[in-house]
Amino acid sequence: MTTTFSFERATSLGASRTTVWAHASSMAGVNHELGPLLRMTYPPAFASLHPAQHRPGQRLFRSWILVAGVLPIEYDDLALVQFHPGYRFLEQSSMGMIAVWQHQRVVSDTVDGCVVTDTIRFRPRLTWTGPLFLALYGLVFRHRHRRLQKLFGSSVVVSSGV
């Protein structure tokens, strides 16, 4: 039996939903959030996500995940299951060490900006690695949200599961 692991992280930001979405739906934005620790490769045609590119559940491209921008440690066969421009996407992909990776990002309006909520669910290929990946991914998304706060200004972390 394989186990699924999950967590959620939400952060209030001092910028509009449309401004944050423009950042969040571009690979440059993703790499800004991950940097300088990690970087994801992508073909130029996918520099920004557009509705015309959305083919539900079909792989868009293979992204190599690079430590410090140079050392490949993993790949992500990136696929979007749902894509609602301006406020939400649901990625469901497979990776080398992760059989199923789900990342949902929702950007919601608030009175003085927006809230970014990332919900992560994953099933590792080897169940015993799950707690290790849970801790690692928790750190990566904490880092991503800190980078968002630094870029857009912030209130407080609204919730976090890891």
ROLUMMAR-77220 format. One record per residue (C-alpha): residue number from 1; residue in three letters; chain; x, y, z. Coordinates in Angstrom, 3 decimals, always signed. Layout:
<nodes>
   nr  rest  kette      east     north        up
  NUM   ala      A         X         Y         Z
...
</nodes>
This chain:
<nodes>
   nr  rest  kette      east     north        up
    1   met      A    +0.000    +0.000    +0.000
    2   thr      A    +1.310    +3.443    -0.878
    3   thr      A    +0.715    +6.430    +1.318
    4   thr      A    -0.143    +9.965    +0.230
    5   phe      A    +1.411   +12.890    +2.077
    6   ser      A    +0.079   +16.448    +2.078
    7   phe      A    +0.396   +19.942    +3.495
    8   glu      A    -0.896   +23.449    +2.850
    9   arg      A    +0.714   +26.850    +3.105
   10   ala      A    -1.113   +30.179    +2.767
   11   thr      A    +0.358   +33.655    +2.936
   12   ser      A    -1.238   +37.094    +2.793
   13   leu      A    +0.510   +39.450    +0.383
   14   gly      A    +0.349   +43.213    -0.071
   15   ala      A    -0.207   +43.142    -3.847
   16   ser      A    -3.249   +42.624    -6.040
   17   arg      A    -4.363   +39.170    -7.139
   18   thr      A    -3.675   +40.055   -10.792
   19   thr      A    -0.111   +41.183   -10.041
   20   val      A    +0.651   +38.068    -8.015
   21   trp      A    -1.019   +35.803   -10.602
   22   ala      A    +1.145   +37.253   -13.392
   23   his      A    +4.180   +36.288   -11.318
   24   ala      A    +2.847   +32.878   -10.240
   25   ser      A    +1.871   +31.790   -13.740
   26   ser      A    +5.307   +32.412   -15.243
   27   met      A    +8.314   +30.131   -15.022
   28   ala      A   +10.476   +33.172   -14.246
   29   gly      A    +8.203   +33.765   -11.253
   30   val      A    +8.432   +30.121   -10.184
   31   asn      A   +12.222   +30.275   -10.462
   32   his      A   +12.302   +33.522    -8.492
   33   glu      A   +10.382   +31.798    -5.696
   34   leu      A   +12.691   +28.765    -5.779
   35   gly      A   +15.912   +30.743    -6.119
   36   pro      A   +18.680   +30.720    -5.363
   37   leu      A   +18.291   +27.174    -4.001
   38   leu      A   +16.604   +25.569    -7.002
   39   arg      A   +15.664   +26.278   -10.603
   40   met      A   +13.307   +24.518   -12.998
   41   thr      A   +14.073   +24.268   -16.711
   42   tyr      A   +11.372   +24.865   -19.329
   43   pro      A   +10.992   +25.320   -23.070
   44   pro      A   +10.644   +28.967   -24.176
   45   ala      A    +7.067   +28.356   -25.375
   46   phe      A    +6.068   +27.730   -21.756
   47   ala      A    +7.644   +30.809   -20.183
   48   ser      A    +4.109   +31.798   -19.090
   49   leu      A    +1.025   +29.644   -18.756
   50   his      A    -1.776   +30.490   -21.170
   51   pro      A    -5.246   +28.926   -21.544
   52   ala      A    -4.405   +27.842   -25.114
   53   gln      A    -1.637   +25.611   -23.719
   54   his      A    -3.939   +23.849   -21.294
   55   arg      A    -4.507   +20.246   -22.291
   56   pro      A    -6.052   +18.730   -19.141
   57   gly      A    -3.900   +15.967   -17.736
   58   gln      A    -1.479   +15.833   -20.675
   59   arg      A    +2.213   +16.423   -20.081
   60   leu      A    +3.225   +19.911   -21.170
   61   phe      A    +6.978   +19.366   -20.868
   62   arg      A    +9.701   +17.772   -18.761
   63   ser      A   +11.342   +20.190   -16.379
   64   trp      A   +14.675   +19.396   -14.791
   65   ile      A   +15.009   +20.576   -11.197
   66   leu      A   +18.482   +21.971   -10.644
   67   val      A   +20.180   +22.620    -7.307
   68   ala      A   +21.773   +26.073    -7.309
   69   gly      A   +20.622   +26.372   -10.913
   70   val      A   +23.154   +23.853   -12.242
   71   leu      A   +23.047   +20.347   -10.713
   72   pro      A   +20.095   +18.195   -11.904
   73   ile      A   +18.559   +16.258    -9.008
   74   glu      A   +15.042   +15.447   -10.235
   75   tyr      A   +12.654   +15.910   -13.119
   76   asp      A    +9.005   +16.908   -13.253
   77   asp      A    +6.774   +15.811   -16.144
   78   leu      A    +4.600   +18.878   -15.726
   79   ala      A    +0.883   +18.521   -16.491
   80   leu      A    -2.038   +20.771   -15.584
   81   val      A    -5.336   +19.129   -14.684
   82   gln      A    -7.184   +22.408   -14.125
   83   phe      A    -6.265   +25.923   -15.125
   84   his      A    -8.371   +28.955   -14.234
   85   pro      A    -6.400   +32.020   -15.379
   86   gly      A    -6.161   +34.762   -12.830
   87   tyr      A    -6.719   +32.705    -9.723
   88   arg      A    -6.089   +28.922    -9.739
   89   phe      A    -4.213   +25.991   -11.222
   90   leu      A    -3.950   +22.327   -10.317
   91   glu      A    -0.838   +20.551   -11.485
   92   gln      A    -0.738   +16.762   -11.378
   93   ser      A    +2.595   +15.428   -12.508
   94   ser      A    +4.978   +12.571   -12.031
   95   met      A    +8.589   +12.863   -11.029
   96   gly      A   +11.531   +10.532   -10.797
   97   met      A   +11.044    +9.766    -7.108
   98   ile      A    +7.401   +10.830    -6.809
   99   ala      A    +4.716    +8.723    -8.512
  100   val      A    +2.020   +11.396    -8.147
  101   trp      A    +2.637   +15.086    -7.431
  102   gln      A    -0.290   +17.477    -7.034
  103   his      A    +0.245   +21.172    -6.545
  104   gln      A    -2.760   +23.458    -6.352
  105   arg      A    -2.171   +27.196    -6.157
  106   val      A    -5.053   +29.560    -5.468
  107   val      A    -4.660   +33.344    -5.426
  108   ser      A    -7.622   +35.019    -3.675
  109   asp      A    -8.505   +38.687    -3.272
  110   thr      A    -8.404   +40.335    +0.152
  111   val      A    -9.195   +43.884    +1.197
  112   asp      A    -5.537   +44.950    +1.121
  113   gly      A    -4.021   +42.519    -1.382
  114   cys      A    -4.375   +38.786    -1.816
  115   val      A    -3.710   +35.398    -0.256
  116   val      A    -1.640   +32.729    -1.991
  117   thr      A    -2.516   +29.189    -0.933
  118   asp      A    -0.447   +26.217    -2.022
  119   thr      A    -1.824   +22.736    -1.346
  120   ile      A    +0.582   +19.873    -1.955
  121   arg      A    -0.257   +16.175    -2.142
  122   phe      A    +2.235   +13.555    -3.231
  123   arg      A    +2.766    +9.826    -3.298
  124   pro      A    +6.403    +8.759    -3.301
  125   arg      A    +7.488    +5.732    -5.291
  126   leu      A    +9.034    +4.353    -2.086
  127   thr      A    +6.697    +4.903    +0.875
  128   trp      A    +9.511    +5.059    +3.421
  129   thr      A   +10.831    +8.226    +1.730
  130   gly      A    +7.540   +10.069    +2.324
  131   pro      A    +8.401   +11.686    +5.670
  132   leu      A   +11.757   +12.847    +4.287
  133   phe      A   +10.113   +14.407    +1.224
  134   leu      A    +7.365   +15.917    +3.383
  135   ala      A    +9.997   +17.731    +5.445
  136   leu      A   +11.976   +18.764    +2.339
  137   tyr      A    +8.961   +20.034    +0.388
  138   gly      A    +7.718   +21.827    +3.504
  139   leu      A   +11.029   +23.715    +3.646
  140   val      A   +10.913   +24.493    -0.085
  141   phe      A    +7.397   +25.949    +0.143
  142   arg      A    +8.267   +27.903    +3.288
  143   his      A   +11.147   +29.368    +1.286
  144   arg      A    +8.852   +30.102    -1.685
  145   his      A    +6.354   +31.946    +0.521
  146   arg      A    +9.122   +33.955    +2.190
  147   arg      A   +10.320   +34.967    -1.289
  148   leu      A    +6.744   +35.990    -2.194
  149   gln      A    +6.521   +38.061    +0.995
  150   lys      A    +9.813   +39.769    +0.238
  151   leu      A    +8.733   +40.555    -3.329
  152   phe      A    +5.153   +41.698    -2.689
  153   gly      A    +5.066   +42.740    +0.947
  154   ser      A    +3.173   +40.790    +3.504
  155   ser      A    +0.905   +40.473    +6.418
  156   val      A    +1.350   +37.150    +8.190
  157   val      A    +1.355   +33.487    +7.295
  158   val      A    -2.319   +32.556    +7.324
  159   ser      A    -1.884   +28.797    +7.762
  160   ser      A    +0.639   +26.076    +7.308
  161   gly      A    +0.636   +22.350    +7.711
  162   val      A    +4.407   +21.860    +7.609
</nodes>
